[in-house]
Amino acid sequence: MPETPSTKTSRSREKESLLPQGVGQGGKDRQSPIELLLTAVIQTQDQRKTEQALTQMGMTVVRFASSGGFLGQRNVTLLIGAPANRLDEALSVIHEHCHQRVEYISTPLEGAPMPIPIATPITVGGATVFALQVERFEEF
């Protein structure tokens, strides 16, 4: 059965109703256009609450597993699509949910006749965020 323009329109409306609020096809009909791409590197422990809070705000969030260079610990990189006027709001959510922690690493004691490891405290965590201007955004 051939599709008529009205059935094509109703199917595209059904598709749009499944998308998050403000998301349209190819960036059209978007209430809040994505003008910034925030790249946030956070600890795995902070990922769930941060992602939920950003999603509830209507932000588009994509998660990638990554690992840190300093301690080789697992962390998460979030790609967050946001309108320019909501940058401060998104940063405050990230700041609220991503905490610094003190962890201990084993280091050798200087001048000891045998290698005696001592616990050395280091501060890890928080978030590293980059905000990039989006020149073009398409969704298909």
N, CA and C atoms as a LAMMPS dump frame, in Angstrom:
ITEM: TIMESTEP
0
ITEM: NUMBER OF ATOMS
420
ITEM: BOX BOUNDS ff ff ff
-5.0000000000000000e+02 5.0000000000000000e+02
-5.0000000000000000e+02 5.0000000000000000e+02
-5.0000000000000000e+02 5.0000000000000000e+02
ITEM: ATOMS id mol type element x y z
1 1 1 N 0.845 -1.17 0
2 1 2 C 0 0 0
3 1 3 C 0.895 1.239 0
4 2 1 N 0.744 2.131 -0.989
5 2 2 C 1.605 3.316 -1.074
6 2 3 C 1.302 4.288 0.062
7 3 1 N 2.381 4.976 0.501
8 3 2 C 2.221 5.938 1.588
9 3 3 C 1.742 7.263 1.045
10 4 1 N 0.824 7.844 1.744
11 4 2 C 0.347 9.171 1.381
12 4 3 C 1.099 10.192 2.226
13 5 1 N 1.082 11.453 1.831
14 5 2 C 1.778 12.458 2.644
15 5 3 C 1.288 12.507 4.083
16 6 1 N -0.005 12.226 4.314
17 6 2 C -0.513 12.289 5.693
18 6 3 C 0.037 11.146 6.544
19 7 1 N 0.232 9.926 5.962
20 7 2 C 0.799 8.831 6.752
21 7 3 C 2.279 9.076 7.02
22 8 1 N 3.004 9.686 6.077
23 8 2 C 4.406 10.025 6.317
24 8 3 C 4.516 11.032 7.466
25 9 1 N 3.626 12.02 7.468
26 9 2 C 3.637 13.045 8.513
27 9 3 C 3.325 12.433 9.869
28 10 1 N 2.326 11.546 9.935
29 10 2 C 1.973 10.947 11.22
30 10 3 C 3.094 10.045 11.727
31 11 1 N 3.803 9.365 10.812
32 11 2 C 4.924 8.521 11.25
33 11 3 C 6.073 9.367 11.765
34 12 1 N 6.331 10.507 11.126
35 12 2 C 7.412 11.36 11.62
36 12 3 C 7.042 11.968 12.969
37 13 1 N 5.754 12.256 13.196
38 13 2 C 5.322 12.757 14.497
39 13 3 C 5.487 11.689 15.567
40 14 1 N 5.174 10.421 15.217
41 14 2 C 5.361 9.326 16.164
42 14 3 C 6.826 9.206 16.54
43 15 1 N 7.708 9.31 15.537
44 15 2 C 9.137 9.211 15.787
45 15 3 C 9.594 10.341 16.691
46 16 1 N 9.136 11.567 16.439
47 16 2 C 9.534 12.708 17.251
48 16 3 C 9.017 12.591 18.677
49 17 1 N 7.853 11.953 18.875
50 17 2 C 7.316 11.824 20.225
51 17 3 C 8.152 10.866 21.065
52 18 1 N 8.944 9.986 20.422
53 18 2 C 9.804 9.064 21.15
54 18 3 C 11.13 9.707 21.544
55 19 1 N 11.486 10.841 20.936
56 19 2 C 12.739 11.512 21.217
57 19 3 C 12.608 12.374 22.459
58 20 1 N 13.75 12.698 23.118
59 20 2 C 13.691 13.578 24.28
60 20 3 C 13.116 14.942 23.908
61 21 1 N 12.609 15.635 24.91
62 21 2 C 11.987 16.933 24.673
63 21 3 C 12.981 17.872 24
64 22 1 N 12.521 18.569 22.957
65 22 2 C 13.361 19.523 22.262
66 22 3 C 14.173 18.918 21.139
67 23 1 N 14.108 17.597 20.939
68 23 2 C 14.89 16.969 19.892
69 23 3 C 13.997 16.738 18.685
70 24 1 N 14.376 17.269 17.57
71 24 2 C 13.627 17.081 16.339
72 24 3 C 14.505 16.427 15.297
73 25 1 N 14.021 16.282 14.101
74 25 2 C 14.792 15.652 13.053
75 25 3 C 15.785 16.65 12.488
76 26 1 N 17.066 16.242 12.445
77 26 2 C 18.09 17.064 11.841
78 26 3 C 18.24 18.419 12.483
79 27 1 N 17.836 18.555 13.722
80 27 2 C 17.945 19.82 14.416
81 27 3 C 16.795 20.765 14.127
82 28 1 N 15.837 20.363 13.281
83 28 2 C 14.681 21.21 12.979
84 28 3 C 13.664 21.097 14.103
85 29 1 N 12.839 22.113 14.272
86 29 2 C 11.777 22.117 15.273
87 29 3 C 12.323 21.898 16.681
88 30 1 N 13.534 22.29 16.935
89 30 2 C 14.175 22.085 18.231
90 30 3 C 13.877 23.287 19.107
91 31 1 N 13.358 23.047 20.305
92 31 2 C 13.086 24.133 21.23
93 31 3 C 14.388 24.732 21.758
94 32 1 N 15.363 23.9 22.09
95 32 2 C 16.653 24.344 22.592
96 32 3 C 17.74 23.748 21.711
97 33 1 N 18.261 24.508 20.744
98 33 2 C 19.248 23.927 19.835
99 33 3 C 20.56 23.617 20.557
100 34 1 N 21.25 22.603 20.088
101 34 2 C 22.544 22.261 20.66
102 34 3 C 23.569 23.212 20.062
103 35 1 N 24.1 24.08 20.913
104 35 2 C 25.091 25.065 20.489
105 35 3 C 26.458 24.795 21.103
106 36 1 N 26.491 23.989 22.168
107 36 2 C 27.738 23.657 22.843
108 36 3 C 27.856 22.151 23.005
109 37 1 N 29.082 21.668 22.904
110 37 2 C 29.378 20.272 23.216
111 37 3 C 30.298 20.294 24.425
112 38 1 N 29.793 19.797 25.545
113 38 2 C 30.596 19.706 26.755
114 38 3 C 31.199 18.315 26.815
115 39 1 N 32.495 18.247 27.027
116 39 2 C 33.181 16.975 27.206
117 39 3 C 33.629 16.938 28.657
118 40 1 N 33.04 16.049 29.437
119 40 2 C 33.333 15.966 30.866
120 40 3 C 33.956 14.616 31.189
121 41 1 N 35.155 14.638 31.744
122 41 2 C 35.817 13.416 32.195
123 41 3 C 35.607 13.345 33.706
124 42 1 N 34.9 12.286 34.144
125 42 2 C 34.535 12.156 35.557
126 42 3 C 34.846 10.746 36.041
127 43 1 N 34.833 10.547 37.356
128 43 2 C 35.056 9.211 37.903
129 43 3 C 33.827 8.345 37.705
130 44 1 N 34.043 7.049 37.593
131 44 2 C 32.958 6.1 37.38
132 44 3 C 31.917 6.172 38.497
133 45 1 N 32.348 6.415 39.739
134 45 2 C 31.418 6.479 40.869
135 45 3 C 30.408 7.614 40.722
136 46 1 N 30.784 8.685 40.013
137 46 2 C 29.912 9.855 39.88
138 46 3 C 29.043 9.816 38.625
139 47 1 N 29.264 8.852 37.772
140 47 2 C 28.633 8.822 36.454
141 47 3 C 27.112 8.732 36.502
142 48 1 N 26.566 7.808 37.269
143 48 2 C 25.123 7.55 37.224
144 48 3 C 24.315 8.775 37.646
145 49 1 N 24.652 9.365 38.779
146 49 2 C 23.887 10.509 39.275
147 49 3 C 24.053 11.731 38.364
148 50 1 N 25.26 11.931 37.87
149 50 2 C 25.505 13.07 36.976
150 50 3 C 24.719 12.921 35.686
151 51 1 N 24.777 11.736 35.093
152 51 2 C 24.064 11.487 33.837
153 51 3 C 22.552 11.618 34.018
154 52 1 N 22.023 11.098 35.11
155 52 2 C 20.582 11.207 35.37
156 52 3 C 20.16 12.663 35.515
157 53 1 N 20.932 13.444 36.265
158 53 2 C 20.579 14.849 36.481
159 53 3 C 20.615 15.643 35.177
160 54 1 N 21.619 15.394 34.341
161 54 2 C 21.715 16.099 33.06
162 54 3 C 20.581 15.697 32.12
163 55 1 N 20.229 14.427 32.112
164 55 2 C 19.146 13.941 31.262
165 55 3 C 17.811 14.525 31.707
166 56 1 N 17.59 14.634 33.009
167 56 2 C 16.353 15.222 33.523
168 56 3 C 16.241 16.696 33.154
169 57 1 N 17.372 17.349 32.947
170 57 2 C 17.377 18.75 32.518
171 57 3 C 17.06 18.89 31.027
172 58 1 N 17.007 17.75 30.313
173 58 2 C 16.731 17.781 28.887
174 58 3 C 17.978 17.836 28.03
175 59 1 N 19.147 17.603 28.632
176 59 2 C 20.402 17.601 27.883
177 59 3 C 20.565 16.258 27.178
178 60 1 N 21.239 16.278 26.051
179 60 2 C 21.587 15.055 25.35
180 60 3 C 22.925 14.585 25.888
181 61 1 N 22.984 13.336 26.393
182 61 2 C 24.201 12.827 27.026
183 61 3 C 24.595 11.505 26.379
184 62 1 N 25.887 11.403 26.003
185 62 2 C 26.453 10.159 25.479
186 62 3 C 27.632 9.806 26.373
187 63 1 N 27.748 8.535 26.768
188 63 2 C 28.765 8.085 27.715
189 63 3 C 29.783 7.178 27.023
190 64 1 N 31.071 7.401 27.331
191 64 2 C 32.164 6.549 26.86
192 64 3 C 32.988 6.117 28.062
193 65 1 N 33.35 4.844 28.106
194 65 2 C 34.267 4.387 29.146
195 65 3 C 35.669 4.824 28.747
196 66 1 N 36.45 5.256 29.73
197 66 2 C 37.82 5.672 29.457
198 66 3 C 38.676 5.337 30.671
199 67 1 N 39.977 5.554 30.569
200 67 2 C 40.838 5.314 31.727
201 67 3 C 41.823 6.459 31.853
202 68 1 N 42.186 6.744 33.101
203 68 2 C 43.059 7.87 33.383
204 68 3 C 44.514 7.549 33.106
205 69 1 N 45.283 8.564 32.799
206 69 2 C 46.693 8.38 32.52
207 69 3 C 47.545 8.324 33.772
208 70 1 N 47.193 9.1 34.8
209 70 2 C 48.037 9.197 35.996
210 70 3 C 48.04 7.902 36.794
211 71 1 N 46.887 7.431 37.194
212 71 2 C 46.804 6.204 37.983
213 71 3 C 46.264 5.027 37.186
214 72 1 N 45.896 5.258 35.946
215 72 2 C 45.339 4.192 35.128
216 72 3 C 43.971 3.752 35.603
217 73 1 N 43.288 4.603 36.361
218 73 2 C 41.972 4.243 36.888
219 73 3 C 40.901 4.418 35.822
220 74 1 N 39.826 3.653 36.006
221 74 2 C 38.685 3.78 35.097
222 74 3 C 37.959 5.077 35.391
223 75 1 N 37.521 5.728 34.329
224 75 2 C 36.665 6.885 34.463
225 75 3 C 35.703 6.899 33.295
226 76 1 N 34.904 7.928 33.194
227 76 2 C 33.875 8.021 32.157
228 76 3 C 34.005 9.375 31.494
229 77 1 N 33.851 9.387 30.182
230 77 2 C 33.804 10.64 29.443
231 77 3 C 32.376 10.834 28.96
232 78 1 N 31.763 11.95 29.351
233 78 2 C 30.408 12.273 28.926
234 78 3 C 30.477 13.34 27.84
235 79 1 N 29.771 13.116 26.752
236 79 2 C 29.574 14.14 25.725
237 79 3 C 28.175 14.684 25.944
238 80 1 N 28.083 15.977 26.198
239 80 2 C 26.82 16.596 26.579
240 80 3 C 26.484 17.686 25.579
241 81 1 N 25.342 17.545 24.898
242 81 2 C 24.866 18.577 23.986
243 81 3 C 23.996 19.55 24.752
244 82 1 N 24.326 20.855 24.654
245 82 2 C 23.591 21.843 25.455
246 82 3 C 23.401 23.141 24.683
247 83 1 N 22.3 23.846 24.944
248 83 2 C 22.158 25.195 24.406
249 83 3 C 23.117 26.129 25.155
250 84 1 N 23.57 27.175 24.496
251 84 2 C 24.559 28.081 25.088
252 84 3 C 24.053 28.743 26.363
253 85 1 N 22.762 29.033 26.427
254 85 2 C 22.226 29.729 27.603
255 85 3 C 22.092 28.828 28.828
256 86 1 N 22.377 27.522 28.698
257 86 2 C 22.263 26.609 29.842
258 86 3 C 23.621 26.05 30.277
259 87 1 N 24.695 26.683 29.819
260 87 2 C 26.039 26.22 30.168
261 87 3 C 26.264 26.251 31.675
262 88 1 N 25.96 27.356 32.322
263 88 2 C 26.178 27.471 33.771
264 88 3 C 25.362 26.45 34.548
265 89 1 N 24.154 26.197 34.085
266 89 2 C 23.282 25.209 34.73
267 89 3 C 23.89 23.804 34.631
268 90 1 N 24.388 23.451 33.452
269 90 2 C 25.007 22.133 33.258
270 90 3 C 26.278 22.001 34.093
271 91 1 N 27.095 23.057 34.138
272 91 2 C 28.321 23.011 34.926
273 91 3 C 28.028 22.885 36.422
274 92 1 N 26.975 23.538 36.89
275 92 2 C 26.644 23.423 38.32
276 92 3 C 26.181 22.01 38.668
277 93 1 N 25.471 21.341 37.746
278 93 2 C 25.061 19.946 37.983
279 93 3 C 26.292 19.043 38.051
280 94 1 N 27.231 19.252 37.134
281 94 2 C 28.458 18.447 37.138
282 94 3 C 29.231 18.705 38.431
283 95 1 N 29.342 19.951 38.828
284 95 2 C 30.061 20.303 40.051
285 95 3 C 29.395 19.694 41.282
286 96 1 N 28.08 19.668 41.29
287 96 2 C 27.332 19.13 42.428
288 96 3 C 27.52 17.619 42.582
289 97 1 N 27.619 16.887 41.47
290 97 2 C 27.635 15.422 41.526
291 97 3 C 29.019 14.793 41.408
292 98 1 N 30.031 15.545 41.023
293 98 2 C 31.376 14.989 40.835
294 98 3 C 32.291 15.495 41.943
295 99 1 N 32.706 14.591 42.817
296 99 2 C 33.453 14.964 44.011
297 99 3 C 34.911 14.526 43.932
298 100 1 N 35.77 15.296 44.572
299 100 2 C 37.162 14.882 44.726
300 100 3 C 37.25 13.936 45.914
301 101 1 N 38.166 12.973 45.81
302 101 2 C 38.351 11.984 46.866
303 101 3 C 39.839 11.836 47.158
304 102 1 N 40.148 11.395 48.361
305 102 2 C 41.531 11.092 48.709
306 102 3 C 41.711 9.581 48.601
307 103 1 N 42.697 9.164 47.816
308 103 2 C 43.031 7.75 47.688
309 103 3 C 44.494 7.584 48.059
310 104 1 N 44.867 6.381 48.366
311 104 2 C 46.228 6.119 48.81
312 104 3 C 46.935 5.213 47.823
313 105 1 N 48.179 5.591 47.496
314 105 2 C 48.993 4.743 46.635
315 105 3 C 50.209 4.301 47.432
316 106 1 N 50.782 3.207 47.034
317 106 2 C 51.933 2.647 47.733
318 106 3 C 53.209 3.191 47.091
319 107 1 N 54.044 3.859 47.894
320 107 2 C 55.321 4.373 47.4
321 107 3 C 56.437 3.83 48.288
322 108 1 N 57.634 3.61 47.727
323 108 2 C 58.729 3.084 48.555
324 108 3 C 59.275 4.16 49.496
325 109 1 N 59.662 3.758 50.673
326 109 2 C 60.237 4.65 51.676
327 109 3 C 61.679 4.942 51.275
328 110 1 N 62.031 6.228 51.164
329 110 2 C 63.383 6.643 50.766
330 110 3 C 64.398 6.272 51.846
331 111 1 N 65.522 5.753 51.424
332 111 2 C 66.639 5.476 52.332
333 111 3 C 66.475 4.232 53.178
334 112 1 N 65.417 3.464 52.993
335 112 2 C 65.226 2.245 53.785
336 112 3 C 66.069 1.121 53.178
337 113 1 N 66.652 0.247 54.022
338 113 2 C 67.472 -0.849 53.487
339 113 3 C 66.655 -1.849 52.665
340 114 1 N 65.372 -1.974 52.986
341 114 2 C 64.487 -2.863 52.221
342 114 3 C 63.353 -2.008 51.666
343 115 1 N 62.787 -2.406 50.522
344 115 2 C 61.667 -1.616 49.989
345 115 3 C 60.435 -1.737 50.885
346 116 1 N 60.172 -0.69 51.664
347 116 2 C 59.029 -0.678 52.57
348 116 3 C 58.001 0.277 51.97
349 117 1 N 56.87 -0.244 51.55
350 117 2 C 55.862 0.651 50.96
351 117 3 C 55.135 1.449 52.051
352 118 1 N 54.929 2.722 51.773
353 118 2 C 54.128 3.543 52.669
354 118 3 C 52.943 4.083 51.878
355 119 1 N 51.857 4.326 52.58
356 119 2 C 50.646 4.842 51.939
357 119 3 C 50.793 6.352 51.768
358 120 1 N 50.685 6.801 50.533
359 120 2 C 50.786 8.226 50.219
360 120 3 C 49.425 8.711 49.735
361 121 1 N 48.851 9.715 50.414
362 121 2 C 47.536 10.203 49.981
363 121 3 C 47.655 11.085 48.736
364 122 1 N 46.73 10.895 47.811
365 122 2 C 46.623 11.758 46.637
366 122 3 C 45.145 12.115 46.438
367 123 1 N 44.908 13.266 45.872
368 123 2 C 43.531 13.704 45.604
369 123 3 C 43.184 13.367 44.16
370 124 1 N 42.074 12.652 43.979
371 124 2 C 41.603 12.282 42.641
372 124 3 C 40.144 12.704 42.506
373 125 1 N 39.672 12.712 41.302
374 125 2 C 38.25 12.939 41.087
375 125 3 C 37.916 14.343 40.668
376 126 1 N 36.678 14.713 40.939
377 126 2 C 36.164 15.969 40.434
378 126 3 C 35.776 15.767 38.982
379 127 1 N 35.957 16.786 38.19
380 127 2 C 35.618 16.685 36.774
381 127 3 C 36.532 17.596 35.974
382 128 1 N 36.838 17.166 34.762
383 128 2 C 37.539 18.009 33.799
384 128 3 C 36.56 18.228 32.664
385 129 1 N 36.204 19.491 32.414
386 129 2 C 35.153 19.801 31.434
387 129 3 C 35.699 20.744 30.369
388 130 1 N 35.437 20.408 29.112
389 130 2 C 35.754 21.266 27.977
390 130 3 C 34.433 21.678 27.331
391 131 1 N 34.284 22.953 27.015
392 131 2 C 33.084 23.439 26.321
393 131 3 C 33.5 23.879 24.922
394 132 1 N 32.893 23.262 23.917
395 132 2 C 33.225 23.537 22.524
396 132 3 C 32.005 24.066 21.783
397 133 1 N 32.195 25.081 20.956
398 133 2 C 31.105 25.603 20.119
399 133 3 C 30.75 24.56 19.064
400 134 1 N 29.469 24.348 18.832
401 134 2 C 29.006 23.428 17.799
402 134 3 C 28.687 24.258 16.56
403 135 1 N 29.411 23.973 15.504
404 135 2 C 29.192 24.686 14.258
405 135 3 C 27.989 24.145 13.507
406 136 1 N 27.813 22.822 13.585
407 136 2 C 26.709 22.191 12.876
408 136 3 C 26.268 20.962 13.643
409 137 1 N 24.955 20.734 13.716
410 137 2 C 24.416 19.573 14.403
411 137 3 C 23.352 18.959 13.516
412 138 1 N 23.478 17.665 13.251
413 138 2 C 22.47 16.928 12.478
414 138 3 C 22.156 15.64 13.197
415 139 1 N 20.949 15.221 13.066
416 139 2 C 20.507 13.965 13.654
417 139 3 C 19.699 13.219 12.607
418 140 1 N 20.135 12.012 12.271
419 140 2 C 19.385 11.234 11.27
420 140 3 C 19.48 9.777 11.534
